[in-house]
Amino acid sequence: MRTVSVISLGENTLHSVVEQLSRYLGEEVNVRGFSVERGFDETFDDDIVVLTGDTIYRLVYERVQTAKKVIIARRALRYEFIEPLLSIKENEHVLLVNDTEDSCAEAIDQLKRHGFDSFTYHPYYPGMSHYASCPVAITPGEPHLIPKRVQEVIDIGTRQVDITSITEVLVELGMLETSGSLASAEYVKDIMNVTKQLSSLNQRLDYSNFLNMTILDKFPKALLFCDEAGRITYFNEKMTHIFPEREMKEFGIQDLFGGDFDLSEAYSERDHIVHVRDKTLITSVEKIEDHEQVITYLLEIENYDTFQQVDRELRKKMKSSTYTAQYNFEHLHTRNASMKEMIGLARKMARGQSTILIQGESGTGKEILAQSIHNESARSKRPFVAVNLAALSSSILESELFGYESGAFTGAHKGGKKGLFEEAHTGTIFMDEIGDAPLALQVKLLRVLQEGAVRKVGGTEQIPIDVRIIAATNKDLEQQVRDGAFREDLYYRLNILPIETIPIRERREDIPPLLHYYLNHYAEEEVYDLSQYLDEGAISFLEYHPWPGNVRELMNAVEYIVNMRSVSGKLSYGELPRYLKREGASPQAVGKALHSSGLSEEEEVLLMIHRKFGIGRRKIVEELRQKGILIGEGKVKSIIHSLKDKGWVEVNKGVRGCTITEEGRAYVKEAVNG
Ligand SMILES: Nc1ncnc2c1ncn2[C@@H]1O[C@H](COP(=O)(O)OP(=O)(O)OP(=O)(O)O)[C@@H](O)[C@H]1O
């Protein structure tokens, strides 16, 4: 397997860059991360070593000599965080806080280039003895370094690796063809967001400057911007391989594409096919509006030959995963009553034929649930085909799902291609991330659902299909419908058997068993107890952690724990990954949260016994855990003793557990409720 190592100074940057590269490189490439802050003693012989700045090159120069290629990543500001900067007064003195002198200078330079050149910047990095006293500090993702006296802190987020460096990595790995479309889809999304944002910021940042950025020239696809009248305002370097530069400067869209070309028609059709001279082009048009006024049209143009190549690669990849589901309900580990109820519901749904819509946060087991439903259904021996609607560009999606007819495009396979709907015939199709389906595709999906038949791209014949549909999303589809991003009619067609997965922070009793299960999965030895790997502080932290990435995030954390533990040692809170600590609460905060209700642990237990007649010790521990109060059965036992001594509770023999006395009730009324 090919490897890419990322080396950064600090852990913050490392985590975000590793995450970003992994997203682009997928599972074929192992992306590893090292930070100077954490320390390492590897010598690197990877395919690529990505350094997050020049300073690091000086530090690790000798160790990366054996790598096939070293890339010093260019880093870009995250546009979504720029807005707060506009609230800073002109000529204000501003502290720019970063981890080294060089990275401060780099960030200042970048901000100035983006139009924030009216402030007086003063760099601040750890180890400085004197620094200017400023009311405002700006930091790219290092707020913990900001000196105490600063009144206003603006965190513009860790800078991302820019598209030129991403492209360099993809080219080096020979992956531009296969992953370039994902990178470009993300990038176009970015461009759209930025353009929208800049325009809503009243053009305070010069839009044309942004467009002129050389970055667009490095972009792997041909891009062209034009106004509503079809006048070309900008095109990138790739575009000059399709049309001569001179023509684009002199002519409008109509002259280039021919008299029949209609911008708004191309926009509504999304992947519009145009034949220009001897070329077949796929144009995908995006409209950028502000308050219903069109700011610009962005045309992404693909030569069909290149598209074919990507298409073939993708098909090869998809074919290699045989259409089977590996999971069943036994793989969903839980002790939580609502989860068990949800699984019961899913089992019932498995028996029918109707469409299922699974909604829930990322990493909560939507795919595992879909596979389990298929495996328990009458279709279990038939194909299970999964397709992720967010991962493919819209032009590829359509031919992936519906297939294409021979001769639909130049270079199309003789005899055409079967789409995934046809592959799933008599089985189940799992459409993941349905909330990200482009609107044009939504219309076509609706037609398939209504008619029970598909029509291949370039074909006229309706091919009947018998497929059970399971769709999933982590978006709020109802909200998407209200926002006009998801078709209402399709939503109702999908939402026949709705089911919701539950985030793990709402079923905290599942956290220890899941930690235990995945420790056993990753460790090479049998793990009997969490305490073999983690000390008490770390366990409490993990049990209280909000886990925004749910089970997937928990799995990653366990993998880290297994790797980072020294032989037979235990990991403490301080040694847990920093991103977890950033997302979660510190042990102090956990402690505070215990008392955030203002009640003592004893009062919490009393209240619980008051509310639930005949509750037992184990149940009390569980209920307290749900509220984020992490105490063990031993402690609960001693609290119950003390409550009994005060005459507030009675402890019954057998299974009847504890009950509250009249005196106890009076205390609750007066001290707890009142
Ligand atoms: N209850 C569970 N018990 C054990 N493992 C689980 C459970 N739920 C999820 N997982 C594991 O967590 C990982 C993520 O699950 P899955 O891919 O099904 O989530 P998802 O909701 O589809 O995520 P996304 O929306 O990000 O695609 C998988 O490896 C799965 O095996």
The ligand as an SDF file (V2000), in Angstrom:
LIG
                    3D

 31 33  0  0  0  0  0  0  0  0999 V2000
  -23.8210   -0.1580   17.2310 N   0  0  0  0  0  0  0  0  0  0  0  0
  -22.6170   -0.3840   16.6760 C   0  0  0  0  0  0  0  0  0  0  0  0
  -21.8330   -1.3640   17.1660 N   0  0  0  0  0  0  0  0  0  0  0  0
  -20.6200   -1.6010   16.6310 C   0  0  0  0  0  0  0  0  0  0  0  0
  -20.0990   -0.9080   15.6140 N   0  0  0  0  0  0  0  0  0  0  0  0
  -20.8260    0.0660   15.0950 C   0  0  0  0  0  0  0  0  0  0  0  0
  -22.1340    0.3920   15.5880 C   0  0  0  0  0  0  0  0  0  0  0  0
  -22.6170    1.4110   14.8760 N   0  0  0  0  0  0  0  0  0  0  0  0
  -21.6740    1.7250   13.9710 C   0  0  0  0  0  0  0  0  0  0  0  0
  -20.6060    0.9170   14.0890 N   0  0  0  0  0  0  0  0  0  0  0  0
  -19.3660    0.9750   13.2930 C   0  0  0  0  0  0  0  0  0  0  0  0
  -19.0870    2.3470   13.0730 O   0  0  0  0  0  0  0  0  0  0  0  0
  -18.6160    2.5580   11.7490 C   0  0  0  0  0  0  0  0  0  0  0  0
  -19.5060    3.5670   11.0910 C   0  0  0  0  0  0  0  0  0  0  0  0
  -20.7710    2.9830   10.8110 O   0  0  0  0  0  0  0  0  0  0  0  0
  -21.5700    3.2780    9.4640 P   0  0  0  0  0  0  0  0  0  0  0  0
  -20.6260    3.4350    8.3030 O   0  0  0  0  0  0  0  0  0  0  0  0
  -22.6510    2.2860    9.3400 O   0  0  0  0  0  0  0  0  0  0  0  0
  -22.1460    4.7250    9.8530 O   0  0  0  0  0  0  0  0  0  0  0  0
  -22.9780    5.7370    8.9740 P   0  0  0  0  0  0  0  0  0  0  0  0
  -24.0510    6.2820    9.8650 O   0  0  0  0  0  0  0  0  0  0  0  0
  -23.4080    5.0930    7.6940 O   0  0  0  0  0  0  0  0  0  0  0  0
  -21.9040    6.8660    8.7300 O   0  0  0  0  0  0  0  0  0  0  0  0
  -21.8560    7.9710    7.5470 P   0  0  0  0  0  0  0  0  0  0  0  0
  -23.1210    8.7640    7.6160 O   0  0  0  0  0  0  0  0  0  0  0  0
  -20.6730    8.8110    7.9470 O   0  0  0  0  0  0  0  0  0  0  0  0
  -21.6710    7.2210    6.2900 O   0  0  0  0  0  0  0  0  0  0  0  0
  -18.6150    1.2110   11.0520 C   0  0  0  0  0  0  0  0  0  0  0  0
  -17.3180    0.6820   11.0460 O   0  0  0  0  0  0  0  0  0  0  0  0
  -19.5380    0.3510   11.9030 C   0  0  0  0  0  0  0  0  0  0  0  0
  -19.1210   -0.9880   11.8940 O   0  0  0  0  0  0  0  0  0  0  0  0
  1  2  1  0
  2  3  1  0
  2  7  2  0
  3  4  2  0
  4  5  1  0
  5  6  2  0
  6  7  1  0
  6 10  1  0
  7  8  1  0
  8  9  2  0
  9 10  1  0
 10 11  1  0
 11 12  1  0
 11 30  1  0
 12 13  1  0
 13 14  1  0
 13 28  1  0
 14 15  1  0
 15 16  1  0
 16 17  2  0
 16 18  1  0
 16 19  1  0
 19 20  1  0
 20 21  2  0
 20 22  1  0
 20 23  1  0
 23 24  1  0
 24 25  2  0
 24 26  1  0
 24 27  1  0
 28 29  1  0
 28 30  1  0
 30 31  1  0
M  END
$$$$
